[in-house]
Amino acid sequence: MDKANWSGLLDDVLKTPGIISEAYSAFHSYSVGNQLLAWSQCASRKIPLGPIATYKKWSELGRQVRKGEKAIALIMPITIKREKENKDPDIFQTFALKNNWFVLSQTDGADYANERVIPEWDKSLALSALDISEVPFALSDGNCQGYASGRTIAINPVAALPHKTRFHELAHIVLGHTEESAMHDSEQTPRDIREVEAESVAFICCALLGLPGLAESRGYVQSWARDTAISDKTAQRIFGAAEKILKAGRNHA
């Protein structure tokens, strides 16, 4: 597709109705305290930190907790009902540690089950050409599909659309967003623009490579853009990053 026509893709990503992926709410959102509890228990037991869920939730997601695995404890609210003779019972809520949760690494199943083989674009080739490394995902938040830091990216092993997430995180680095985050005293691109830029790059890459996830990508961009038009400057940054990422993964030998 001629680059001159890429502006049509940006019009599409803003104007065609999209959807908010259920992947962003598939897991429970744990408090900071519970995330720290999970981290400390994983560290002491030398378990790789990753998405956490109950036995039932992992089963719903098509994964099986391995036999013999010990659950981790998190704080959860519990309701106590105290009966009183000839009176309505006292009902109150308190909090207690319960061993009901397991980390992704304690389960068996097809990691990256949604990963796509892309004949026209090679992930390893692109990572090498862009001088970016893909590292293991190490967050307890299963709703986070991926993240970028410095010159590294990480993709959630149970991400709904790992190829789209990879393009998004690559875009954050190529666009210089991770460098901005490390330079706290410098002028930074606002968060909403960073997300619009990165996801628009992912949309263009997926559209040109014929990959699924366009409706989800539209929904993500529209949720951050909030009916605001993409400026010419932002559009040029998006086109430049998309071209660089696509070119990096194509073997021209």
C-alpha positions as CSV (number, residue, x, y, z in Angstrom):
1,M,0.0,0.0,0.0
2,D,1.4,3.4,-1.0
3,K,2.4,5.5,2.0
4,A,0.4,8.4,0.6
5,N,-2.7,6.5,1.4
6,W,-1.9,5.9,5.0
7,S,-3.8,9.0,6.0
8,G,-6.9,7.1,5.1
9,L,-6.0,4.5,7.7
10,L,-5.8,7.3,10.3
11,D,-9.2,8.6,9.3
12,D,-10.5,5.0,9.7
13,V,-9.0,4.5,13.1
14,L,-10.7,7.6,14.4
15,K,-14.1,7.5,12.6
16,T,-15.0,3.8,12.2
17,P,-16.6,2.6,15.5
18,G,-14.3,0.4,17.5
19,I,-14.6,-1.8,20.6
20,I,-12.8,-1.9,23.9
21,S,-11.2,-5.3,24.2
22,E,-12.4,-7.5,27.0
23,A,-8.8,-8.4,27.6
24,Y,-8.4,-5.2,29.6
25,S,-10.8,-6.5,32.2
26,A,-10.4,-10.3,32.0
27,F,-8.5,-10.4,35.4
28,H,-9.4,-8.8,38.7
29,S,-7.6,-5.5,39.4
30,Y,-5.6,-6.1,42.5
31,S,-4.7,-3.3,45.0
32,V,-1.1,-2.1,45.3
33,G,-0.9,-3.9,48.7
34,N,-2.0,-7.2,47.2
35,Q,0.4,-6.8,44.3
36,L,3.3,-6.2,46.7
37,L,2.1,-9.3,48.7
38,A,2.2,-11.4,45.5
39,W,5.6,-10.0,44.6
40,S,7.1,-10.8,48.0
41,Q,5.8,-14.4,48.1
42,C,6.9,-15.1,44.5
43,A,10.4,-13.7,45.4
44,S,10.7,-15.8,48.5
45,R,9.6,-19.0,46.7
46,K,11.6,-18.1,43.5
47,I,8.4,-18.1,41.4
48,P,8.5,-15.8,38.3
49,L,6.1,-12.9,38.9
50,G,3.2,-12.9,36.4
51,P,-0.5,-12.5,36.1
52,I,-2.4,-13.9,39.1
53,A,-5.8,-15.5,39.3
54,T,-7.9,-18.0,41.2
55,Y,-7.9,-21.7,40.3
56,K,-11.4,-21.2,38.8
57,K,-10.4,-18.2,36.7
58,W,-7.3,-20.0,35.3
59,S,-9.7,-22.9,34.3
60,E,-12.0,-20.4,32.6
61,L,-9.0,-19.1,30.7
62,G,-8.1,-22.6,29.5
63,R,-5.2,-23.2,31.8
64,Q,-4.7,-25.8,34.6
65,V,-3.0,-25.2,37.9
66,R,-0.3,-27.9,38.2
67,K,-0.8,-30.6,40.8
68,G,1.1,-29.8,44.0
69,E,1.4,-26.1,43.5
70,K,0.9,-24.0,46.6
71,A,-1.4,-21.0,46.4
72,I,-0.3,-17.5,47.3
73,A,-2.1,-15.5,49.9
74,L,-3.8,-12.2,49.3
75,I,-6.0,-10.0,51.4
76,M,-9.6,-10.3,50.6
77,P,-12.8,-8.9,52.2
78,I,-15.0,-11.4,54.1
79,T,-18.5,-10.9,55.4
80,I,-19.2,-12.1,59.0
81,K,-22.7,-12.8,60.2
82,R,-23.2,-12.9,63.9
83,E,-26.6,-14.3,65.0
84,K,-28.4,-12.8,67.9
85,E,-31.3,-14.4,69.7
86,N,-34.6,-12.9,68.7
87,K,-32.8,-10.1,66.9
88,D,-31.6,-9.4,63.4
89,P,-28.0,-10.7,63.0
90,D,-25.1,-8.4,63.0
91,I,-23.4,-8.3,59.6
92,F,-20.0,-6.7,59.2
93,Q,-17.1,-6.9,56.8
94,T,-13.4,-7.5,57.6
95,F,-10.3,-8.5,55.8
96,A,-8.3,-11.7,55.9
97,L,-5.4,-13.4,54.2
98,K,-6.7,-16.3,52.0
99,N,-4.6,-18.7,50.0
100,N,-6.7,-18.7,46.8
101,W,-4.4,-17.4,44.1
102,F,-1.9,-18.8,41.6
103,V,0.6,-17.2,39.4
104,L,0.7,-17.9,35.6
105,S,4.0,-19.8,36.0
106,Q,2.2,-22.3,38.3
107,T,-0.2,-23.2,35.5
108,D,0.0,-25.3,32.3
109,G,-1.4,-24.3,29.0
110,A,-0.5,-22.8,25.7
111,D,1.5,-19.7,26.3
112,Y,1.1,-17.2,23.5
113,A,-1.8,-19.2,22.2
114,N,-3.0,-16.2,20.2
115,E,0.4,-15.6,18.6
116,R,0.3,-15.3,14.8
117,V,2.8,-16.4,12.2
118,I,3.4,-13.3,10.0
119,P,5.0,-14.4,6.7
120,E,5.6,-10.8,5.6
121,W,7.2,-9.7,8.8
122,D,9.7,-11.4,11.1
123,K,9.7,-10.5,14.8
124,S,13.3,-11.6,15.4
125,L,14.6,-9.7,12.4
126,A,12.7,-6.6,13.5
127,L,14.0,-6.7,17.1
128,S,17.5,-7.1,15.9
129,A,17.3,-4.3,13.4
130,L,15.7,-1.9,15.9
131,D,18.1,-2.9,18.7
132,I,15.2,-3.8,21.0
133,S,15.0,-6.9,23.2
134,E,11.8,-8.8,24.2
135,V,12.0,-9.9,27.8
136,P,9.7,-12.1,30.0
137,F,6.6,-10.4,31.2
138,A,6.9,-9.7,35.0
139,L,3.8,-7.9,36.2
140,S,1.0,-9.3,38.4
141,D,-1.6,-7.4,36.4
142,G,-3.1,-9.8,33.9
143,N,-5.0,-7.1,32.3
144,C,-1.8,-5.4,31.1
145,Q,-1.2,-6.7,27.7
146,G,2.4,-5.6,27.5
147,Y,4.9,-2.8,28.4
148,A,8.0,-1.1,27.2
149,S,11.0,0.2,29.2
150,G,14.2,1.6,27.8
151,R,15.1,-0.6,24.8
152,T,13.0,-3.6,26.0
153,I,9.4,-4.8,25.5
154,A,7.5,-7.5,27.3
155,I,4.3,-9.2,26.1
156,N,1.8,-10.8,28.4
157,P,1.9,-14.6,27.7
158,V,-1.9,-14.6,27.8
159,A,-2.4,-11.4,25.7
160,A,-5.4,-11.5,23.5
161,L,-3.7,-10.0,20.5
162,P,0.1,-10.3,21.1
163,H,1.0,-9.2,17.6
164,K,-0.9,-5.9,18.0
165,T,0.5,-5.4,21.5
166,R,4.1,-6.0,20.2
167,F,3.6,-3.4,17.5
168,H,2.3,-1.0,20.1
169,E,5.2,-1.5,22.5
170,L,7.7,-1.3,19.7
171,A,6.1,2.0,18.7
172,H,6.6,3.4,22.2
173,I,10.3,2.9,21.8
174,V,10.7,3.9,18.2
175,L,8.7,7.1,18.9
176,G,11.1,7.9,21.8
177,H,8.4,7.6,24.6
178,T,10.5,5.4,26.8
179,E,13.5,7.8,26.6
180,E,11.1,10.7,27.6
181,S,10.0,8.7,30.7
182,A,13.6,8.3,31.8
183,M,14.3,12.1,31.5
184,H,12.0,13.5,34.2
185,D,13.2,17.0,33.9
186,S,12.6,17.2,30.1
187,E,9.4,18.1,28.2
188,Q,7.3,15.0,27.7
189,T,4.6,14.0,25.2
190,P,1.3,13.9,27.1
191,R,0.1,10.4,27.9
192,D,-3.0,10.6,25.7
193,I,-0.9,11.5,22.7
194,R,1.7,8.8,23.4
195,E,-1.1,6.2,23.5
196,V,-2.8,7.5,20.4
197,E,0.6,7.5,18.5
198,A,1.6,4.0,19.6
199,E,-1.8,2.4,19.0
200,S,-2.2,4.1,15.6
201,V,1.2,2.6,14.6
202,A,-0.1,-0.8,15.7
203,F,-3.3,-0.3,13.7
204,I,-1.4,0.6,10.5
205,C,1.0,-2.4,10.9
206,C,-1.9,-4.8,11.5
207,A,-4.0,-3.3,8.6
208,L,-1.1,-3.5,6.1
209,L,-0.2,-7.1,7.2
210,G,-3.8,-8.3,7.2
211,L,-3.8,-9.1,10.9
212,P,-6.8,-9.2,13.3
213,G,-7.4,-6.6,16.0
214,L,-8.4,-3.6,14.0
215,A,-11.7,-3.1,15.9
216,E,-10.0,-3.3,19.2
217,S,-7.3,-0.9,18.0
218,R,-9.9,1.6,16.9
219,G,-11.6,1.4,20.3
220,Y,-8.3,2.0,22.1
221,V,-7.3,5.0,20.0
222,Q,-10.7,6.5,20.2
223,S,-10.8,6.1,24.0
224,W,-7.6,8.1,24.3
225,A,-8.2,10.6,21.5
226,R,-11.6,11.6,22.9
227,D,-12.9,13.0,19.6
228,T,-9.7,15.1,19.1
229,A,-8.3,15.1,15.6
230,I,-4.7,13.9,15.0
231,S,-2.4,16.8,14.2
232,D,-0.2,16.7,11.1
233,K,2.8,16.5,13.3
234,T,1.5,13.5,15.2
235,A,0.4,11.9,11.9
236,Q,3.9,12.2,10.5
237,R,5.4,10.7,13.6
238,I,3.0,7.8,13.4
239,F,3.8,7.2,9.7
240,G,7.5,7.4,10.3
241,A,7.4,4.9,13.2
242,A,5.1,2.4,11.3
243,E,7.4,2.5,8.3
244,K,10.5,1.9,10.4
245,I,8.9,-1.1,12.2
246,L,7.5,-2.7,9.1
247,K,10.8,-2.2,7.2
248,A,12.8,-3.7,10.1
249,G,10.9,-6.9,10.0
250,R,11.0,-7.5,6.3
251,N,13.8,-9.6,4.8
252,H,14.9,-7.9,1.6
253,A,17.8,-10.3,1.0
